[in-house]
Amino acid sequence: MQFKDVVYALGDFFLWTFEILSSLENLPNIFFSAIIAILFLYWMREMAGHAKAGEK
């Protein structure tokens, strides 16, 4: 097995994964945006709880 075979295999893998992403269209963006929004809201609720308790 030559190094060229490894590089081609890696390239084929990347092409396959990007084909999956292109078929999903905008769903990965929506998924990660939703996770970030949920975590942001959780963090803001925690900060509000600390502010209400008088902590800095």
C-alpha positions in Angstrom: 0.0 0.0 0.0 1.5 3.3 -1.1 1.0 6.7 0.4 -0.9 7.7 -2.7 -3.6 5.1 -1.9 -4.0 6.6 1.6 -4.4 10.1 0.2 -7.0 8.9 -2.4 -8.9 7.0 0.3 -8.9 10.1 2.5 -10.1 12.2 -0.4 -12.9 9.7 -1.2 -14.0 9.8 2.4 -14.2 13.6 2.4 -16.2 13.6 -0.8 -18.6 11.1 0.7 -19.1 13.1 3.9 -19.6 16.3 2.0 -22.2 14.6 -0.2 -24.1 13.7 2.9 -23.9 17.3 4.1 -25.1 18.6 0.8 -28.1 16.2 0.8 -29.0 17.4 4.3 -29.1 21.0 3.0 -29.7 23.4 5.9 -30.5 20.9 8.7 -27.0 20.8 10.3 -27.0 24.6 10.5 -30.4 24.6 12.2 -29.4 21.8 14.5 -26.2 23.5 15.7 -28.0 26.9 15.9 -30.7 25.4 18.1 -28.1 23.8 20.4 -26.3 27.1 20.8 -29.5 28.9 21.5 -30.6 26.4 24.1 -27.2 26.6 25.8 -27.3 30.4 25.7 -30.7 30.5 27.3 -29.6 28.1 30.0 -26.5 30.2 30.7 -28.6 33.4 30.9 -31.0 31.7 33.4 -28.0 30.7 35.5 -26.6 34.2 35.5 -30.0 35.7 36.4 -30.1 33.3 39.3 -26.7 34.4 40.5 -27.7 38.1 40.1 -30.8 37.5 42.1 -28.8 35.8 44.9 -26.5 38.9 45.0 -23.4 37.2 43.6 -21.0 38.8 41.2 
